[in-house]
Structure formats: C-alpha cells, structure tokens
Amino acid sequence: MSESASGVREMTVASAFAGMRSVTPVVFKAGCPDCRGRFELAAGALRLAIGATSRTTFYSFTCPECGASVRKPAGERIVELLTGGGVRTLRLHSTL
C-alpha cells in the first residue's frame, strides 16, 4: 500500500487480492423428476425466476442425464442459496 499526498492509504489491486486463495466453484445438488437422476450442477446451469408470490418463484435447469426441462418451486431459503451461489436471476414483474 502507498500513501497519497492527503495522507490516505491507497490500495493496489495486487495488495487487495494478496490474501485471497483460489475459490472452489459452488455446485448444487439436484434431481430430475422424469428420469430420477441425481447430480450436481454448477451455478451456470441453473436459472432462478423471482415472481411476486411463492407460486411464481422457481428455479429451472435441463437434466444432464435425460435432457428434460425441469422447473421447481423456490422458497426463501432456496432463493437465498441460489443467489448467494451466483445463479443468474430474473425478476418477474406484474403487468397490473
């Protein structure tokens, strides 16, 4: 770190990330209702849609074993886990 003329310490990108270690990618366990397959999916394989109600909030993915499109409801805890794990999120807006 260096100090500017105003006495404020400036941080370089290198010093900001110096203490970081490699991050393990987040994976989510999932199951397919069609083929009953059980597997792990990376955040990029999932999509989360957040609607106005619990009935319109869900996550979806394509089964890597049978290719079926899977859509499952997502409660508050699931939404928290998926967003925290980097899953792409779409917020659905009401047309009313």
C-alpha positions in Angstrom: 0.0 0.0 0.0 1.1 3.5 -0.6 0.1 6.8 1.0 -1.2 9.7 -1.1 -0.4 13.4 -0.5 -3.6 13.7 1.5 -2.4 11.0 3.9 -5.0 8.5 2.8 -3.6 5.0 2.2 -4.2 3.8 -1.4 -4.6 0.1 -2.1 -3.4 -1.5 -5.3 -5.3 -4.4 -7.0 -2.4 -6.7 -6.1 -2.5 -5.8 -2.4 -6.3 -6.1 -2.3 -6.2 -9.6 -3.6 -3.0 -10.7 -2.0 -4.7 -12.7 0.8 -7.2 -14.4 -1.3 -6.9 -18.1 -2.2 -8.5 -19.9 -5.1 -12.2 -20.2 -4.7 -13.9 -23.6 -5.0 -16.8 -23.4 -7.5 -20.2 -23.7 -6.0 -22.2 -26.7 -7.0 -25.9 -27.5 -6.3 -27.3 -31.0 -5.8 -30.4 -31.6 -7.9 -32.7 -34.3 -9.1 -34.8 -34.9 -12.2 -38.4 -35.9 -11.6 -38.5 -37.6 -15.1 -35.6 -40.0 -15.0 -35.0 -39.8 -11.3 -31.3 -38.9 -11.9 -29.3 -37.3 -9.1 -26.4 -35.0 -10.0 -24.6 -31.8 -9.2 -25.0 -28.6 -11.2 -22.8 -25.6 -11.5 -24.4 -22.2 -10.9 -24.3 -21.5 -14.7 -26.6 -24.5 -15.3 -29.4 -23.1 -13.2 -31.8 -20.1 -13.7 -33.8 -18.5 -10.9 -37.0 -16.6 -11.6 -38.4 -14.4 -8.7 -42.0 -13.6 -9.0 -44.4 -11.6 -6.9 -45.6 -14.6 -5.0 -44.2 -18.0 -3.9 -46.2 -19.6 -6.7 -44.3 -17.6 -9.3 -40.9 -18.0 -7.8 -39.0 -21.0 -9.2 -35.6 -22.3 -10.5 -35.1 -24.3 -13.6 -32.4 -26.4 -15.3 -32.0 -29.0 -18.0 -31.4 -32.5 -16.8 -27.9 -33.6 -17.9 -28.9 -37.2 -18.0 -32.2 -37.2 -20.0 -32.4 -33.6 -21.3 -35.8 -32.8 -19.7 -36.5 -29.2 -18.8 -37.1 -29.1 -15.0 -38.8 -26.4 -13.1 -39.1 -26.5 -9.3 -40.6 -24.0 -6.8 -38.1 -21.9 -4.8 -38.9 -20.8 -1.3 -37.0 -18.1 0.6 -34.1 -20.4 1.6 -33.6 -21.8 -1.9 -33.6 -18.2 -3.3 -31.0 -17.2 -0.7 -28.8 -20.2 -1.5 -29.0 -19.9 -5.3 -28.4 -16.1 -5.4 -25.5 -16.5 -2.9 -24.1 -19.2 -5.1 -24.1 -17.0 -8.2 -27.1 -18.4 -10.1 -28.4 -16.0 -12.7 -31.7 -14.4 -11.5 -34.6 -13.0 -13.5 -37.1 -10.8 -11.6 -40.6 -11.2 -13.0 -42.8 -8.1 -13.0 -46.5 -7.9 -12.7 -48.4 -6.4 -15.7 -51.1 -4.9 -13.5 
